[in-house]
Amino acid sequence: PGKWVSTMAYAGREMPPQGVTLPPNVKVNYAPISSCVLHAGDDPSCWRRNETIAILRQWLKLTPHVDMYDYNPGFLLGSFVPERDVANFAINAKIYKQLGMKGLRSEGRKAFMQTWISYYVRGKLMWDVDADVAAIKRDFYTTFFGAEAGPHVQAWWDACEAALGATTMHCHEDWLVNHIYTVPFTTRIRAHVEAARKSAMTPKQRGRFDAFALIADHLEAFAAMEEAEMNLDYAEAARQALRCEADKLKLIQTYSFFMGDVKRPDFTNGRAILYTNLAARTSGSAGTRVAAVPLAAKFRRDRFNEGVIGEWYLPSHDDQAWETKNTFYTWDAQDPPEDDKGHDYDGYGWYRFTVDVPRQQVGKPLKLYLGGGINEGWVWINGQY
């Protein structure tokens, strides 16, 4: 009774226990590891955020001693692309206070390219949840970059925030937003970078702008990398991944706080290795690309798992009523939500497409590469499993 005991509601243990009374000296750290980081806590179209708030309310019925253990950056793994925590936390902070939470702590890393001014704004809001975020941003941008350049730099970041917030999908990993951060999008917002570059700045402000310009170039490289992979140009995808790495290295050399010098298979350094290997396996040096899976394929949802019994895999199966699906982007990126809460389809799906194999390949080993098959895929060729 004289000691405090703290427990973590994390990952598979997020849900509050039923039929359990917590002693008054037990504190709960709630860690919504899989909550959506694209939308804020009161968005009625985001089931993940609404579920997070509902879970918090249940924990607070069991104990008043609940704090949030969240993640900033919210994209847990990936390529260090911009997030929208500034816009989201301006809403979430008010909700957390209204719920009566005791506080908040964040797990993070040096990822200035993602978090940007998020920690600065969080600090302001944790003192005063009603602080004027628009005024805080105006003050920061005009002070940090100058009265001329600041609004242009802000416009670039605001465009990223707006694009992420407008999507109907819900996620916490940046590889799922490749339909948002596209080459046309990054090309369009480059105008803000160039306008800022031409603006009057002090030498210090110019140095800060140069760091921001690296972040903008990194996002353009990320988009170009994704587009090259989609088009099976693995050599170009590797080149763009290395461009991302070069931008990060320059930021580290500018000021180590901007970026952590960490290498992971899921960061762009790992993707550069993946694409280099795929380039070798398809360019003739370590293998030859025989044919490409079409970017657009016939597709049908199998809501009741009827396809195997119904032999949908037979070449003679009538697929005229099937829709067409992009084979690179996820279903969530292409489909409208299942309901007004934003739920996505979570079931079986079938793709059908034709690939012509050259006659000279007869008798030679063939490998089918499906880079988007994350968990499990069953494959039939000419009706044979």
C-alpha positions in Angstrom: 0.0 0.0 0.0 2.9 2.4 0.5 4.3 1.8 -3.0 3.2 2.8 -6.4 3.0 0.1 -9.0 3.0 1.0 -12.7 1.8 -1.3 -15.5 1.9 -0.7 -19.3 -1.2 -1.2 -21.5 0.7 -1.9 -24.7 0.2 -3.7 -28.0 -1.8 -6.8 -27.3 -2.6 -5.7 -23.8 -4.3 -2.3 -24.7 -7.8 -3.5 -23.8 -8.8 -2.8 -20.1 -9.5 -6.0 -18.1 -13.1 -6.9 -17.4 -14.3 -7.8 -14.0 -11.1 -6.6 -12.3 -10.8 -3.9 -9.6 -7.5 -2.1 -9.6 -5.9 -1.1 -6.2 -5.7 2.6 -5.7 -1.9 2.6 -5.9 -1.8 1.1 -9.4 -0.9 3.5 -12.3 -1.4 2.7 -16.0 0.7 3.8 -18.9 -1.5 3.5 -22.0 0.5 3.0 -25.2 -1.7 3.1 -28.3 1.0 1.6 -30.5 -1.4 0.8 -33.5 -3.5 4.0 -33.3 -3.9 6.1 -36.5 -1.4 8.9 -36.7 -3.1 10.6 -39.7 -6.2 11.8 -37.8 -7.0 13.4 -34.5 -8.9 12.0 -31.5 -12.3 13.5 -32.4 -12.5 12.6 -36.1 -15.8 10.6 -36.4 -14.5 9.0 -39.6 -11.4 7.4 -37.9 -12.4 4.3 -36.1 -8.8 3.8 -34.8 -8.7 7.1 -33.0 -12.2 6.7 -31.6 -11.2 3.3 -30.3 -8.2 4.8 -28.6 -10.3 7.4 -26.8 -12.8 4.7 -25.8 -10.1 2.5 -24.4 -8.7 5.5 -22.4 -12.2 6.1 -20.9 -12.4 2.5 -19.8 -9.0 2.6 -18.1 -10.0 5.8 -16.3 -13.1 4.0 -14.9 -10.7 1.5 -13.3 -8.2 4.1 -12.0 -7.7 7.8 -12.1 -4.0 7.3 -12.5 -3.6 7.0 -16.2 -1.0 8.6 -18.4 -0.3 8.3 -22.1 2.8 6.6 -23.4 2.7 7.6 -27.1 5.1 7.7 -30.0 6.6 10.7 -31.7 7.5 10.1 -34.5 4.2 8.2 -34.9 5.4 6.4 -38.0 7.1 3.8 -36.0 9.5 2.5 -38.7 10.2 3.8 -42.2 11.7 6.5 -44.3 11.6 9.7 -42.1 8.9 11.5 -44.1 6.8 14.4 -42.6 4.0 13.6 -40.1 1.1 15.7 -38.9 1.6 15.5 -35.1 1.4 19.3 -34.7 -2.2 19.4 -36.2 -3.3 16.3 -34.3 -1.9 17.1 -30.9 -3.6 20.5 -30.9 -6.8 18.5 -30.8 -5.7 15.5 -28.8 -4.2 17.6 -26.0 -7.7 19.1 -25.2 -9.3 15.7 -25.2 -6.6 14.2 -22.9 -7.1 17.0 -20.4 -10.9 16.7 -20.6 -10.6 13.0 -19.8 -8.6 13.7 -16.7 -5.4 12.0 -17.7 -2.4 12.6 -15.4 0.1 13.3 -18.1 1.9 12.2 -21.3 5.3 10.9 -22.2 6.6 10.1 -25.7 8.9 7.5 -27.0 10.9 8.9 -29.9 14.2 9.2 -31.6 16.1 11.9 -33.4 13.9 12.3 -36.4 13.6 16.0 -37.0 12.6 15.3 -40.6 9.4 13.7 -39.3 8.6 15.5 -36.1 9.7 19.0 -37.2 8.3 21.5 -34.7 6.1 18.9 -33.0 8.0 18.7 -29.7 8.1 22.5 -29.5 4.3 22.8 -30.0 3.6 19.9 -27.7 5.6 21.7 -25.0 3.4 24.8 -25.5 0.2 22.8 -25.4 1.2 20.8 -22.3 1.4 24.1 -20.5 -1.8 25.4 -22.0 -4.1 23.1 -24.1 -5.9 26.3 -25.4 -2.7 27.9 -26.7 -3.2 29.4 -30.2 -1.3 26.9 -32.4 -1.7 29.1 -35.5 0.0 32.0 -33.6 2.8 29.7 -32.3 3.5 28.5 -35.9 3.5 32.0 -37.3 5.9 33.2 -34.6 8.2 30.2 -35.1 8.4 30.4 -38.9 8.9 34.1 -39.2 11.5 34.1 -36.4 13.4 31.0 -37.6 13.4 31.7 -41.3 12.5 35.4 -41.6 9.4 37.3 -42.4 9.7 36.6 -46.2 10.8 33.0 -46.2 8.9 31.7 -43.1 5.4 31.6 -44.7 6.7 29.7 -47.6 8.4 27.1 -45.4 5.2 26.8 -43.4 3.1 26.4 -46.5 5.2 23.3 -47.5 4.7 21.7 -44.1 1.1 22.6 -44.0 0.6 21.0 -47.4 2.1 17.8 -46.1 -0.2 17.9 -43.0 -3.3 18.6 -45.1 -2.6 15.7 -47.5 -2.1 13.2 -44.7 -5.2 14.4 -42.9 -7.4 14.2 -46.0 -6.8 10.5 -46.7 -9.5 8.0 -45.8 -7.1 5.3 -44.8 -5.8 4.9 -41.2 -2.3 3.9 -40.4 0.8 4.3 -38.3 3.5 3.3 -40.8 4.9 5.6 -43.6 5.2 2.9 -46.2 1.4 3.0 -46.3 1.2 6.6 -47.5 3.0 6.2 -50.8 -0.2 7.1 -52.6 -0.1 10.5 -50.8 3.6 11.4 -51.1 3.7 11.0 -54.9 6.0 12.6 -57.5 3.2 14.9 -58.6 2.5 16.0 -55.0 6.2 16.6 -54.1 6.7 18.4 -57.4 3.8 20.7 -56.8 4.8 21.7 -53.3 8.4 22.3 -54.4 7.2 25.8 -55.4 7.1 26.7 -51.7 10.8 25.7 -51.4 11.8 27.7 -54.3 9.9 30.8 -53.2 11.6 30.6 -49.8 15.0 30.2 -51.4 14.5 33.5 -53.2 13.4 35.3 -50.1 15.6 37.6 -48.0 17.2 35.9 -45.0 20.0 36.5 -42.5 23.0 34.1 -42.7 21.6 32.1 -39.8 18.2 31.9 -41.3 19.7 30.9 -44.6 21.5 28.0 -42.8 18.3 26.9 -41.3 16.6 27.0 -44.7 19.3 24.9 -46.2 18.5 22.2 -43.6 14.8 22.4 -44.4 15.6 22.2 -48.2 17.3 18.8 -47.5 14.1 17.6 -45.8 12.1 18.7 -48.9 14.6 17.0 -51.2 14.4 13.8 -49.1 10.6 13.7 -49.6 11.0 14.1 -53.3 13.5 11.3 -53.3 11.1 9.1 -51.3 8.3 9.7 -53.8 10.7 9.0 -56.8 11.9 5.8 -55.1 8.3 4.6 -54.6 7.4 5.4 -58.3 10.5 3.6 -59.6 9.6 0.5 -57.5 6.1 0.6 -58.8 7.5 0.7 -62.4 9.9 -2.2 -61.6 12.9 0.1 -62.2 14.9 -1.2 -59.3 18.2 0.4 -60.2 16.5 3.8 -60.1 14.7 2.9 -56.9 18.1 2.1 -55.3 19.5 5.4 -56.6 16.7 7.3 -55.0 17.0 5.4 -51.7 20.7 6.4 -51.6 19.7 10.0 -52.3 17.5 9.8 -49.2 20.5 8.5 -47.3 22.7 11.2 -48.6 20.2 13.9 -47.4 20.1 12.3 -44.0 23.9 12.2 -43.7 24.1 15.9 -44.6 21.5 16.7 -41.9 23.5 14.7 -39.3 26.6 16.6 -40.3 24.8 19.9 -40.0 23.5 19.2 -36.5 23.4 15.8 -35.0 20.1 16.5 -33.2 18.3 16.6 -36.6 18.9 12.9 -37.3 20.0 9.8 -35.6 22.7 7.8 -37.4 20.8 4.6 -37.2 20.6 1.9 -39.9 17.7 -0.5 -40.2 16.5 -2.9 -42.9 13.2 -0.9 -43.0 14.9 2.5 -43.5 16.0 3.6 -46.9 19.5 2.2 -46.3 17.9 -1.3 -46.2 15.6 -0.5 -49.1 18.7 0.5 -51.2 20.1 -3.0 -50.5 16.8 -4.6 -51.4 16.5 -2.7 -54.7 20.1 -3.3 -55.6 19.5 -7.1 -55.2 16.3 -6.9 -57.2 18.0 -4.9 -59.9 20.7 -7.6 -60.2 18.1 -10.4 -60.3 16.1 -8.7 -63.1 18.8 -7.0 -65.2 20.8 -10.0 -66.4 23.7 -9.9 -63.9 22.1 -12.4 -61.4 18.9 -13.2 -63.2 16.6 -12.0 -65.9 13.2 -10.4 -65.7 11.0 -12.7 -67.8 7.7 -10.7 -67.5 6.1 -8.1 -65.3 2.9 -8.6 -63.2 0.5 -6.1 -64.7 0.1 -2.8 -62.7 -3.7 -3.2 -63.2 -5.3 -6.6 -62.6 -8.7 -8.1 -62.3 -9.7 -8.2 -58.6 -12.6 -9.5 -56.5 -13.2 -9.5 -52.8 -14.0 -12.9 -51.3 -16.0 -11.9 -48.3 -17.1 -15.4 -47.4 -14.0 -17.4 -48.5 -15.8 -19.1 -51.4 -13.1 -18.7 -54.0 -11.1 -21.9 -53.4 -14.3 -24.1 -53.3 -15.7 -22.2 -56.3 -12.5 -22.7 -58.3 -12.1 -19.0 -59.1 -8.5 -19.9 -60.1 -9.5 -21.8 -63.2 -8.8 -20.0 -66.5 -12.4 -20.7 -67.6 -13.8 -18.9 -64.5 -16.0 -16.0 -65.6 -14.3 -12.8 -64.3 -16.2 -10.2 -66.4 -17.9 -8.8 -63.3 -14.6 -8.5 -61.5 -13.3 -5.0 -60.8 -9.8 -3.7 -61.6 -7.2 -3.1 -58.9 -3.8 -1.5 -58.8 -1.3 -4.2 -57.8 1.2 -1.8 -56.2 -0.9 0.2 -53.8 -2.7 -1.3 -50.8 -6.5 -1.9 -50.8 -7.0 0.8 -48.2 -5.2 3.3 -50.4 -7.6 2.6 -53.3 -11.0 1.7 -51.8 -13.5 3.9 -50.1 -14.1 3.0 -46.4 -16.6 0.3 -45.6 -18.6 2.6 -43.4 -18.7 6.2 -42.1 -16.3 5.2 -39.3 -13.6 4.5 -41.8 -13.3 0.7 -41.4 -11.5 -1.0 -44.2 -12.0 -4.4 -45.8 -10.1 -7.1 -43.9 -10.6 -10.3 -45.7 -9.7 -12.4 -48.7 -9.0 -10.9 -52.1 -8.3 -12.5 -55.5 -6.2 -11.1 -58.4 -6.3 -12.5 -61.9 -3.9 -11.5 -64.6 -2.2 -12.9 -67.7 1.6 -13.1 -68.1 3.2 -14.3 -71.3 6.3 -16.4 -70.7 8.7 -16.6 -73.7 9.1 -20.0 -75.2 12.9 -20.0 -74.6 12.1 -20.2 -70.8 10.6 -23.7 -71.1 12.5 -26.1 -68.9 14.2 -23.3 -67.0 13.5 -22.3 -63.3 11.2 -19.4 -62.8 10.6 -17.3 -59.7 7.5 -15.3 -59.0 8.2 -12.1 -56.9 5.3 -10.5 -55.2 6.7 -7.6 -53.2 3.3 -6.6 -51.8 2.5 -10.1 -50.3 3.0 -9.1 -46.7 1.6 -12.1 -44.8 0.4 -14.9 -47.0 -0.5 -15.5 -50.6 -1.8 -18.6 -52.5 -0.9 -18.8 -56.2 -2.4 -20.8 -59.1 -0.9 -20.8 -62.6 -3.1 -22.0 -65.4 -5.4 -23.5 -62.8 -2.7 -25.4 -61.0 -1.8 -24.5 -57.4 
